[in-house]
Amino acid sequence: MRKLAVTNRQKEILIGSLLGDAYITVRGQIQFEQSDHQKEYLFWKHQELSSMSYKNISKAKRFDKRYQKEYFSYRFWTRQYFLSWRERFYFKNRKIVPKDIQLTPLSLAIWYMDDGCLSDNKCILATDGFSKKEINFLQMLLLKKYKIRSSVKNESKIMILKESLNKFFSIVSPYIIQSMRHKISDPVTTS
């Protein structure tokens, strides 16, 4: 039986990705996928996780019937090492937030690059797939560990409060890759 050595950095990238767009198959593979516009980010992740991933990155084409438009994305999979992670991050086939999750600055930055946006000086983390209890737990983690205050927007998104934006960006900024720098802001003045 092959054993996989996962570095701390890789664990942090995986955790941030699983809070974001990645998912774990029932066979224990983690799939990463990003739109054509964010392919540089996906290629960066593939490089970071190359010791546990298949070599090929595939291009997928999807047709959105609502808008009658074709979309392209890129994706790759890890090898089947992550059954134990599947048990931690899923309950009855639904992705969950494990109670023992370690939210490091790098995992927070990955989560933000995957599922965050900056719009009108508002920083939002999408948490649509998580329960209200899990969203509140993530808010508590942000507050307890980083003193980042947030609110819940539309019952499914975490919005970083204006008074915590500088702190949030100072934590994630060192880890935001060049092609994703549009997601961070200059310091915000709070009054």
N, C-alpha and C positions, 0 to 999 in steps of 0.2 A: 504494500500500500504506500503510495507516494504521500509525503508530507509537504506542506507548503510553508515556507517561511515568509511571513508578512511583516514588513517593517512598520514601525509606529506611524511614519508618514503615510504609508499606503493605507493603514487602518483609518487614519483621520480622513483621507480622501474618500474611502469607501463609506464611512459614516455620513459625511456631508452629502455624498451622492445619494445615499439611501433616504436621507431626509428630503432630498430633491427628486430628480427625475428617474434615477436608477431603480430597477426592481430585480428581485431574485426569483429565478424559475424554481419549479418544484424539484428539478434535478440538481439545484445548487449552483447554477451559473448566474452571475450578475450581468444584466444587460444595461449598457449605456447607450443613449441615443440623443442626438442634438440636431436641430434644424441645419439646413445648408448654411444659414447666416452665422451659425456658431460652430462650424466644423473645426476651426483652429483650436477651440476649447476641447472638443472631443479628441482631437489628435494629441493634444497635450496630456489629457487623461490617459489615453492609450499608452503613451510613452512612459508615464509615471507608473502604470500598472502592467507594464509589458512582461514582467516575470511571472504573472499569473493569468495572462490573457492570450487568446488566440492571436496570431500575427495579422490576420486580415481585418480590415475595416470595410464594411459593406455600405453601399448606397441604397437607400430605400426610396420608393416612389409611392405616394399616396394621392388619391383623388378625393377632394372634399366636395361632396354633392351639394352641400348648402351654398357654397360659393362658386361651384363649377370651376374649381381651380386645382391644379396639380401642385403637390408639395414634395420636396426632396429633403431627406435627412441622412445622417450617417450614424452607424452603430457598430458596436463590437461587444463581445462577451468575454467574461473570464472563463477559466476552466471550471470544472464542477467540484470546487473545493468548499463551497459555502452552504452546505446543508445545515450546519449548526447556526449559521447566521440567519438562514431562512426561518429556523425555529424561534430565533430572538426577535426578528423584525416582522413576523407575520403571525396572525391569529385568525384561523378560519379563512384563509386565503386573502385577508385584508392586511395591508401594510400598517404597522403600528409603530409607536415610539417606545423603545425599550426603557424601562425604569432606570436601568444602570448606564444609560448612554453618556458618553464623555464628549461634551461639546467644547472642542479646542478652538483656538483662533483659526486654524487651517480648516477644520471641518465646518465651522461657521461660514468661512469664506466660500467654500465649495457649495454649501447649501445655498448661499446667496447667489453665486454665479449660476447655479442650476435653476433655482426657482425664485429668484428675487428680482425686483425692478426698482428703479428710481424714476419717479414721475412727479413733476410739480413740487420738488423738494420733499417728496414723501417716499420713504423707503419701505417696501412691502415684501414680505416673505410669504409665498403661497404655501398654504397648509391644507388645501382643499380635501385631501384624502384622509386627513386625520380627524378623530373625534374631538368634540368640544373639550373634553377632559384632557386629551393629549395636547391640544393647542394651549390650554391653560398651563399644563406642565412645562411646555417649551418656553412659554412666557416667564414662568417662575425660574427656569434655568438661566435664561438671559439676565434676569434681574439679580438672582443670587450670585452667579458666577462673575458677571461683567457689569453689574449695576446699570443695565440697559432696560429702560422702561418702554413698555409697548402697550398697544391696545389691540382689540380684535375688530377687524373691518369685515363687514358682510358675513359675519359668523364663520368665516373660513380662511382669513388671512391675518397674519400678524403685521401690524404697522408699527414701526419704530417711532416713538414719540420724538418731536422736534428737539426736546431738551437732551435726548440721547444720541442724536445723529452723529455728532462729532466723535463721541466715544465709539459708536458702532463702526464708523469708517476708519478710525485710527486702528481698530483691532483687525479688520478684514483687509484693509488696503495693502499691506505688505505681501499678501497672498493672491491678490487679484492679478490674473495674467493680462498681458498687454491687450489682447483682442477683446477683453471684457472690461477695460478701464472705463467705458462709458457708463458702467453701473455704479461708479463711485462719484462723489461730489466733492467740491471744495468745501472747506469747513463752513458750517452754517452758523450765522450769528443768532444767538438766542437773546431775547429781551426779557 
